[in-house]
Amino acid sequence: MNKYWVYVVISAMFEVGWVTGLKHADNWLEWTGTVICIVISFAGMIAASSNLPVGTVYAVFVGLGTAGTVLADILFFHESADPLKLVLIALLLAGVIGLKAVTKDSEGEKA
């Protein structure tokens, strides 16, 4: 995995932070954390897009962020862990991993 894919994964983790913050932030410190997560998340995604196909970067970023947000809701905010929901998240992750596996980096090699 090259460093640009690492940027995508880290950016997706910060996406979970800001999406969760949009719903749960109640004071200026939490809102500050949310804004910091937004900045880091988008800066990483933009950096990754400079050397990877933008469509693939965005799809992986959003897919990982979506899966992470659903899992964070289940783990930290007591959302239901419906088995069908978990199967659909697994399918989403399988698609994201597959998309990453077939994407070539800027040098034309599989990333």
ZABA-999813 format. One record per residue: z negated, x, y of N, C-alpha, C, O in turn. Coordinates in steps of 0.1 Angstrom, whole numbers. Layout:
BEGIN
pt nZ->Z | nX->X | nY->Y | caZ->Z | caX->X | caY->Y | cZ->Z | cX->X | cY->Y | oZ->Z | oX->X | oY->Y $
...
% end
This chain:
BEGIN
pt nZ->0 | nX->9 | nY->-12 | caZ->0 | caX->0 | caY->0 | cZ->0 | cX->9 | cY->12 | oZ->-9 | oX->18 | oY->14 $
pt nZ->10 | nX->7 | nY->21 | caZ->10 | caX->16 | caY->33 | cZ->1 | cX->10 | cY->44 | oZ->-5 | oX->-1 | oY->42 $
pt nZ->-1 | nX->18 | nY->54 | caZ->-11 | caX->14 | caY->64 | cZ->-8 | cX->1 | cY->71 | oZ->-17 | oX->-5 | oY->76 $
pt nZ->5 | nX->-2 | nY->72 | caZ->8 | caX->-15 | caY->79 | cZ->4 | cX->-27 | cY->71 | oZ->0 | oX->-37 | oY->77 $
pt nZ->4 | nX->-26 | nY->58 | caZ->-1 | caX->-37 | caY->50 | cZ->-16 | cX->-38 | cY->51 | oZ->-22 | oX->-49 | oY->51 $
pt nZ->-23 | nX->-27 | nY->53 | caZ->-37 | caX->-27 | caY->55 | cZ->-40 | cX->-34 | cY->68 | oZ->-50 | oX->-41 | oY->69 $
pt nZ->-32 | nX->-31 | nY->79 | caZ->-33 | caX->-38 | caY->91 | cZ->-33 | cX->-53 | cY->89 | oZ->-40 | oX->-61 | oY->95 $
pt nZ->-23 | nX->-58 | nY->81 | caZ->-22 | caX->-72 | caY->79 | cZ->-34 | cX->-78 | cY->72 | oZ->-39 | oX->-88 | oY->76 $
pt nZ->-39 | nX->-71 | nY->62 | caZ->-51 | caX->-76 | caY->55 | cZ->-63 | cX->-76 | cY->64 | oZ->-71 | oX->-86 | oY->65 $
pt nZ->-65 | nX->-66 | nY->72 | caZ->-77 | caX->-65 | caY->82 | cZ->-75 | cX->-76 | cY->92 | oZ->-85 | oX->-83 | oY->96 $
pt nZ->-63 | nX->-78 | nY->97 | caZ->-60 | caX->-88 | caY->107 | cZ->-63 | cX->-102 | cY->102 | oZ->-69 | oX->-111 | oY->109 $
pt nZ->-60 | nX->-104 | nY->89 | caZ->-63 | caX->-117 | caY->83 | cZ->-78 | cX->-120 | cY->82 | oZ->-83 | oX->-131 | oY->83 $
pt nZ->-86 | nX->-109 | nY->79 | caZ->-100 | caX->-110 | caY->79 | cZ->-106 | cX->-115 | cY->92 | oZ->-114 | oX->-123 | oY->94 $
pt nZ->-100 | nX->-108 | nY->103 | caZ->-105 | caX->-112 | caY->116 | cZ->-100 | cX->-126 | cY->120 | oZ->-106 | oX->-133 | oY->128 $
pt nZ->-89 | nX->-130 | nY->114 | caZ->-84 | caX->-144 | caY->116 | cZ->-94 | cX->-154 | cY->111 | oZ->-97 | oX->-164 | oY->117 $
pt nZ->-100 | nX->-151 | nY->99 | caZ->-110 | caX->-160 | caY->94 | cZ->-122 | cX->-161 | cY->104 | oZ->-128 | oX->-172 | oY->106 $
pt nZ->-125 | nX->-150 | nY->110 | caZ->-136 | caX->-149 | caY->120 | cZ->-133 | cX->-158 | cY->132 | oZ->-142 | oX->-166 | oY->136 $
pt nZ->-121 | nX->-157 | nY->138 | caZ->-119 | caX->-165 | caY->150 | cZ->-116 | cX->-180 | cY->147 | oZ->-120 | oX->-188 | oY->155 $
pt nZ->-110 | nX->-183 | nY->135 | caZ->-108 | caX->-197 | caY->132 | cZ->-122 | cX->-203 | cY->130 | oZ->-124 | oX->-215 | oY->134 $
pt nZ->-130 | nX->-196 | nY->123 | caZ->-144 | caX->-202 | caY->120 | cZ->-151 | cX->-203 | cY->133 | oZ->-158 | oX->-213 | oY->136 $
pt nZ->-150 | nX->-193 | nY->142 | caZ->-156 | caX->-193 | caY->155 | cZ->-152 | cX->-205 | cY->164 | oZ->-160 | oX->-211 | oY->171 $
pt nZ->-139 | nX->-209 | nY->163 | caZ->-134 | caX->-220 | caY->171 | cZ->-141 | cX->-233 | cY->167 | oZ->-143 | oX->-241 | oY->176 $
pt nZ->-145 | nX->-234 | nY->155 | caZ->-152 | caX->-246 | caY->150 | cZ->-168 | cX->-245 | cY->153 | oZ->-174 | oX->-255 | oY->156 $
pt nZ->-173 | nX->-233 | nY->150 | caZ->-188 | caX->-232 | caY->149 | cZ->-195 | cX->-225 | cY->161 | oZ->-207 | oX->-225 | oY->162 $
pt nZ->-187 | nX->-219 | nY->170 | caZ->-193 | caX->-212 | caY->181 | cZ->-200 | cX->-221 | cY->191 | oZ->-195 | oX->-231 | oY->195 $
pt nZ->-213 | nX->-218 | nY->194 | caZ->-221 | caX->-227 | caY->202 | cZ->-226 | cX->-220 | cY->215 | oZ->-231 | oX->-227 | oY->224 $
pt nZ->-225 | nX->-207 | nY->216 | caZ->-231 | caX->-200 | caY->228 | cZ->-221 | cX->-189 | cY->232 | oZ->-211 | oX->-187 | oY->225 $
pt nZ->-224 | nX->-183 | nY->243 | caZ->-215 | caX->-173 | caY->249 | cZ->-213 | cX->-161 | cY->240 | oZ->-203 | oX->-155 | oY->239 $
pt nZ->-224 | nX->-157 | nY->232 | caZ->-223 | caX->-146 | caY->223 | cZ->-213 | cX->-149 | cY->212 | oZ->-205 | oX->-140 | oY->208 $
pt nZ->-214 | nX->-161 | nY->206 | caZ->-205 | caX->-165 | caY->195 | cZ->-191 | cX->-166 | cY->200 | oZ->-181 | oX->-162 | oY->193 $
pt nZ->-189 | nX->-171 | nY->212 | caZ->-176 | caX->-173 | caY->218 | cZ->-170 | cX->-159 | cY->221 | oZ->-158 | oX->-157 | oY->220 $
pt nZ->-178 | nX->-150 | nY->225 | caZ->-174 | caX->-136 | caY->228 | cZ->-169 | cX->-130 | cY->214 | oZ->-158 | oX->-123 | oY->214 $
pt nZ->-176 | nX->-132 | nY->204 | caZ->-172 | caX->-127 | caY->191 | cZ->-159 | cX->-133 | cY->186 | oZ->-150 | oX->-126 | oY->180 $
pt nZ->-157 | nX->-146 | nY->189 | caZ->-145 | caX->-153 | caY->186 | cZ->-133 | cX->-147 | cY->193 | oZ->-123 | oX->-144 | oY->187 $
pt nZ->-135 | nX->-144 | nY->206 | caZ->-124 | caX->-138 | caY->214 | cZ->-121 | cX->-124 | cY->209 | oZ->-109 | oX->-120 | oY->208 $
pt nZ->-131 | nX->-117 | nY->206 | caZ->-129 | caX->-103 | caY->200 | cZ->-121 | cX->-104 | cY->187 | oZ->-112 | oX->-96 | oY->185 $
pt nZ->-124 | nX->-113 | nY->179 | caZ->-117 | caX->-115 | caY->166 | cZ->-102 | cX->-119 | cY->169 | oZ->-94 | oX->-114 | oY->162 $
pt nZ->-100 | nX->-127 | nY->179 | caZ->-86 | caX->-131 | caY->182 | cZ->-78 | cX->-118 | cY->186 | oZ->-67 | oX->-116 | oY->181 $
pt nZ->-84 | nX->-110 | nY->195 | caZ->-77 | caX->-98 | caY->200 | cZ->-74 | cX->-89 | cY->189 | oZ->-63 | oX->-84 | oY->188 $
pt nZ->-84 | nX->-86 | nY->181 | caZ->-82 | caX->-76 | caY->170 | cZ->-72 | cX->-81 | cY->160 | oZ->-63 | oX->-74 | oY->155 $
pt nZ->-73 | nX->-94 | nY->156 | caZ->-64 | caX->-100 | caY->147 | cZ->-49 | cX->-99 | cY->151 | oZ->-41 | oX->-95 | oY->143 $
pt nZ->-47 | nX->-103 | nY->163 | caZ->-33 | caX->-103 | caY->168 | cZ->-28 | cX->-89 | cY->171 | oZ->-16 | oX->-86 | oY->169 $
pt nZ->-37 | nX->-80 | nY->175 | caZ->-32 | caX->-66 | caY->177 | cZ->-28 | cX->-60 | cY->164 | oZ->-18 | oX->-53 | oY->163 $
pt nZ->-36 | nX->-62 | nY->154 | caZ->-32 | caX->-57 | caY->140 | cZ->-19 | cX->-63 | cY->135 | oZ->-11 | oX->-56 | oY->129 $
pt nZ->-17 | nX->-76 | nY->137 | caZ->-5 | caX->-82 | caY->132 | cZ->7 | cX->-77 | cY->140 | oZ->17 | oX->-75 | oY->134 $
pt nZ->6 | nX->-75 | nY->153 | caZ->17 | caX->-70 | caY->161 | cZ->20 | cX->-56 | cY->157 | oZ->32 | oX->-52 | oY->156 $
pt nZ->10 | nX->-47 | nY->154 | caZ->12 | caX->-34 | caY->150 | cZ->19 | cX->-34 | cY->136 | oZ->28 | oX->-26 | oY->134 $
pt nZ->15 | nX->-42 | nY->127 | caZ->22 | caX->-43 | caY->114 | cZ->36 | cX->-48 | cY->115 | oZ->45 | oX->-43 | oY->108 $
pt nZ->39 | nX->-57 | nY->124 | caZ->52 | caX->-62 | caY->126 | cZ->62 | cX->-51 | cY->132 | oZ->74 | oX->-53 | oY->131 $
pt nZ->57 | nX->-40 | nY->137 | caZ->65 | caX->-30 | caY->142 | cZ->73 | cX->-22 | cY->131 | oZ->83 | oX->-16 | oY->133 $
pt nZ->67 | nX->-23 | nY->119 | caZ->73 | caX->-16 | caY->108 | cZ->76 | cX->-24 | cY->95 | oZ->81 | oX->-19 | oY->85 $
pt nZ->72 | nX->-37 | nY->95 | caZ->74 | caX->-46 | caY->84 | cZ->82 | cX->-58 | cY->89 | oZ->81 | oX->-61 | oY->101 $
pt nZ->89 | nX->-65 | nY->81 | caZ->96 | caX->-77 | caY->85 | cZ->86 | cX->-87 | cY->91 | oZ->76 | oX->-91 | oY->84 $
pt nZ->89 | nX->-92 | nY->103 | caZ->79 | caX->-101 | caY->110 | cZ->77 | cX->-114 | cY->102 | oZ->65 | oX->-118 | oY->102 $
pt nZ->87 | nX->-119 | nY->96 | caZ->85 | caX->-132 | caY->89 | cZ->75 | cX->-130 | cY->77 | oZ->67 | oX->-139 | oY->74 $
pt nZ->76 | nX->-119 | nY->70 | caZ->68 | caX->-116 | caY->59 | cZ->54 | cX->-113 | cY->64 | oZ->44 | oX->-118 | oY->58 $
pt nZ->52 | nX->-105 | nY->74 | caZ->39 | caX->-102 | caY->80 | cZ->32 | cX->-115 | cY->84 | oZ->20 | oX->-117 | oY->80 $
pt nZ->39 | nX->-124 | nY->91 | caZ->33 | caX->-137 | caY->95 | cZ->29 | cX->-145 | cY->83 | oZ->18 | oX->-151 | oY->83 $
pt nZ->38 | nX->-146 | nY->73 | caZ->35 | caX->-154 | caY->61 | cZ->22 | cX->-149 | cY->54 | oZ->14 | oX->-157 | oY->50 $
pt nZ->22 | nX->-136 | nY->52 | caZ->10 | caX->-130 | caY->45 | cZ->-2 | cX->-132 | cY->53 | oZ->-13 | oX->-135 | oY->48 $
pt nZ->-1 | nX->-129 | nY->66 | caZ->-13 | caX->-130 | caY->76 | cZ->-18 | cX->-145 | cY->75 | oZ->-31 | oX->-146 | oY->74 $
pt nZ->-10 | nX->-154 | nY->76 | caZ->-15 | caX->-168 | caY->77 | cZ->-20 | cX->-173 | cY->63 | oZ->-30 | oX->-180 | oY->62 $
pt nZ->-13 | nX->-168 | nY->52 | caZ->-17 | caX->-172 | caY->39 | cZ->-31 | cX->-166 | cY->35 | oZ->-40 | oX->-173 | oY->30 $
pt nZ->-33 | nX->-153 | nY->38 | caZ->-46 | caX->-147 | caY->36 | cZ->-57 | cX->-153 | cY->45 | oZ->-68 | oX->-156 | oY->41 $
pt nZ->-53 | nX->-156 | nY->57 | caZ->-62 | caX->-162 | caY->67 | cZ->-66 | cX->-176 | cY->62 | oZ->-78 | oX->-180 | oY->63 $
pt nZ->-57 | nX->-184 | nY->57 | caZ->-60 | caX->-197 | caY->53 | cZ->-69 | cX->-197 | cY->41 | oZ->-79 | oX->-204 | oY->40 $
pt nZ->-65 | nX->-189 | nY->31 | caZ->-74 | caX->-188 | caY->19 | cZ->-88 | cX->-183 | cY->23 | oZ->-98 | oX->-188 | oY->18 $
pt nZ->-89 | nX->-173 | nY->31 | caZ->-102 | caX->-168 | caY->36 | cZ->-110 | cX->-178 | cY->43 | oZ->-122 | oX->-179 | oY->41 $
pt nZ->-103 | nX->-186 | nY->51 | caZ->-111 | caX->-197 | caY->59 | cZ->-116 | cX->-207 | cY->50 | oZ->-127 | oX->-212 | oY->51 $
pt nZ->-108 | nX->-212 | nY->40 | caZ->-113 | caX->-222 | caY->30 | cZ->-124 | cX->-216 | cY->22 | oZ->-134 | oX->-223 | oY->20 $
pt nZ->-123 | nX->-204 | nY->18 | caZ->-134 | caX->-198 | caY->10 | cZ->-147 | cX->-196 | cY->19 | oZ->-158 | oX->-198 | oY->14 $
pt nZ->-145 | nX->-192 | nY->31 | caZ->-157 | caX->-191 | caY->40 | cZ->-163 | cX->-204 | cY->42 | oZ->-176 | oX->-205 | oY->42 $
pt nZ->-155 | nX->-215 | nY->44 | caZ->-161 | caX->-228 | caY->45 | cZ->-169 | cX->-232 | cY->33 | oZ->-180 | oX->-238 | oY->34 $
pt nZ->-164 | nX->-229 | nY->21 | caZ->-171 | caX->-232 | caY->9 | cZ->-184 | cX->-224 | cY->7 | oZ->-194 | oX->-229 | oY->4 $
pt nZ->-183 | nX->-211 | nY->10 | caZ->-194 | caX->-202 | caY->8 | cZ->-205 | cX->-203 | cY->19 | oZ->-217 | oX->-202 | oY->16 $
pt nZ->-201 | nX->-205 | nY->31 | caZ->-211 | caX->-204 | caY->42 | cZ->-214 | cX->-218 | cY->49 | oZ->-225 | oX->-219 | oY->55 $
pt nZ->-205 | nX->-227 | nY->47 | caZ->-207 | caX->-240 | caY->54 | cZ->-208 | cX->-252 | cY->45 | oZ->-207 | oX->-263 | oY->49 $
pt nZ->-209 | nX->-249 | nY->32 | caZ->-212 | caX->-259 | caY->22 | cZ->-201 | cX->-270 | cY->21 | oZ->-204 | oX->-282 | oY->18 $
pt nZ->-189 | nX->-266 | nY->23 | caZ->-178 | caX->-275 | caY->20 | cZ->-176 | cX->-277 | cY->5 | oZ->-181 | oX->-268 | oY->-3 $
pt nZ->-170 | nX->-287 | nY->1 | caZ->-169 | caX->-290 | caY->-14 | cZ->-159 | cX->-279 | cY->-20 | oZ->-149 | oX->-276 | oY->-14 $
pt nZ->-163 | nX->-275 | nY->-32 | caZ->-154 | caX->-266 | caY->-39 | cZ->-147 | cX->-273 | cY->-50 | oZ->-148 | oX->-270 | oY->-62 $
pt nZ->-139 | nX->-283 | nY->-46 | caZ->-131 | caX->-291 | caY->-55 | cZ->-122 | cX->-282 | cY->-63 | oZ->-115 | oX->-273 | oY->-58 $
pt nZ->-122 | nX->-283 | nY->-77 | caZ->-114 | caX->-275 | caY->-85 | cZ->-99 | cX->-275 | cY->-81 | oZ->-92 | oX->-264 | oY->-82 $
pt nZ->-94 | nX->-286 | nY->-77 | caZ->-80 | caX->-287 | caY->-73 | cZ->-77 | cX->-278 | cY->-61 | oZ->-67 | oX->-271 | oY->-59 $
pt nZ->-87 | nX->-278 | nY->-51 | caZ->-86 | caX->-270 | caY->-39 | cZ->-85 | cX->-255 | cY->-43 | oZ->-78 | oX->-248 | oY->-37 $
pt nZ->-94 | nX->-251 | nY->-53 | caZ->-94 | caX->-237 | caY->-57 | cZ->-81 | cX->-233 | cY->-64 | oZ->-76 | oX->-222 | oY->-62 $
pt nZ->-75 | nX->-242 | nY->-72 | caZ->-63 | caX->-240 | caY->-78 | cZ->-52 | cX->-238 | cY->-68 | oZ->-43 | oX->-229 | oY->-69 $
pt nZ->-52 | nX->-246 | nY->-58 | caZ->-41 | caX->-246 | caY->-47 | cZ->-43 | cX->-233 | cY->-39 | oZ->-33 | oX->-227 | oY->-35 $
pt nZ->-55 | nX->-229 | nY->-36 | caZ->-57 | caX->-216 | caY->-29 | cZ->-52 | cX->-204 | cY->-38 | oZ->-46 | oX->-195 | oY->-33 $
pt nZ->-55 | nX->-205 | nY->-51 | caZ->-50 | caX->-194 | caY->-60 | cZ->-35 | cX->-194 | cY->-60 | oZ->-29 | oX->-183 | oY->-60 $
pt nZ->-28 | nX->-206 | nY->-60 | caZ->-13 | caX->-206 | caY->-59 | cZ->-8 | cX->-200 | cY->-46 | oZ->1 | oX->-193 | oY->-45 $
pt nZ->-15 | nX->-203 | nY->-35 | caZ->-12 | caX->-197 | caY->-22 | cZ->-13 | cX->-182 | cY->-22 | oZ->-4 | oX->-175 | oY->-18 $
pt nZ->-24 | nX->-177 | nY->-28 | caZ->-26 | caX->-163 | caY->-29 | cZ->-15 | cX->-156 | cY->-38 | oZ->-10 | oX->-145 | oY->-35 $
pt nZ->-11 | nX->-163 | nY->-49 | caZ->-1 | caX->-158 | caY->-57 | cZ->12 | cX->-157 | cY->-50 | oZ->20 | oX->-147 | oY->-51 $
pt nZ->15 | nX->-167 | nY->-42 | caZ->27 | caX->-166 | caY->-34 | cZ->27 | cX->-155 | cY->-23 | oZ->37 | oX->-148 | oY->-21 $
pt nZ->16 | nX->-153 | nY->-17 | caZ->14 | caX->-142 | caY->-7 | cZ->16 | cX->-128 | cY->-14 | oZ->22 | oX->-120 | oY->-9 $
pt nZ->9 | nX->-127 | nY->-25 | caZ->10 | caX->-114 | caY->-32 | cZ->25 | cX->-111 | cY->-37 | oZ->30 | oX->-100 | oY->-36 $
pt nZ->31 | nX->-122 | nY->-42 | caZ->45 | caX->-121 | caY->-46 | cZ->54 | cX->-117 | cY->-34 | oZ->63 | oX->-109 | oY->-36 $
pt nZ->52 | nX->-123 | nY->-23 | caZ->60 | caX->-120 | caY->-11 | cZ->58 | cX->-106 | cY->-7 | oZ->68 | oX->-99 | oY->-3 $
pt nZ->46 | nX->-101 | nY->-7 | caZ->43 | caX->-87 | caY->-3 | cZ->50 | cX->-78 | cY->-13 | oZ->55 | oX->-68 | oY->-9 $
pt nZ->49 | nX->-81 | nY->-26 | caZ->55 | caX->-73 | caY->-37 | cZ->70 | cX->-71 | cY->-35 | oZ->75 | oX->-60 | oY->-39 $
pt nZ->77 | nX->-81 | nY->-31 | caZ->92 | caX->-79 | caY->-30 | cZ->97 | cX->-75 | cY->-16 | oZ->109 | oX->-74 | oY->-14 $
pt nZ->88 | nX->-73 | nY->-7 | caZ->92 | caX->-69 | caY->7 | cZ->93 | cX->-54 | cY->8 | oZ->84 | oX->-47 | oY->3 $
pt nZ->104 | nX->-50 | nY->14 | caZ->106 | caX->-36 | caY->16 | cZ->101 | cX->-32 | cY->30 | oZ->102 | oX->-39 | oY->39 $
pt nZ->96 | nX->-19 | nY->31 | caZ->91 | caX->-14 | caY->44 | cZ->103 | cX->-9 | cY->52 | oZ->114 | oX->-10 | oY->48 $
pt nZ->100 | nX->-4 | nY->64 | caZ->111 | caX->0 | caY->73 | cZ->119 | cX->12 | cY->67 | oZ->131 | oX->13 | oY->72 $
pt nZ->114 | nX->19 | nY->58 | caZ->122 | caX->30 | caY->52 | cZ->131 | cX->25 | cY->40 | oZ->138 | oX->33 | oY->34 $
pt nZ->130 | nX->12 | nY->37 | caZ->138 | caX->6 | caY->27 | cZ->132 | cX->7 | cY->13 | oZ->138 | oX->3 | oY->3 $
pt nZ->120 | nX->12 | nY->12 | caZ->113 | caX->12 | caY->-1 | cZ->103 | cX->0 | cY->-2 | oZ->99 | oX->-5 | oY->8 $
pt nZ->101 | nX->-4 | nY->-14 | caZ->91 | caX->-15 | caY->-16 | cZ->78 | cX->-10 | cY->-11 | oZ->73 | oX->1 | oY->-13 $
pt nZ->71 | nX->-19 | nY->-3 | caZ->59 | caX->-15 | caY->4 | cZ->47 | cX->-16 | cY->-5 | oZ->36 | oX->-13 | oY->-1 $
% end
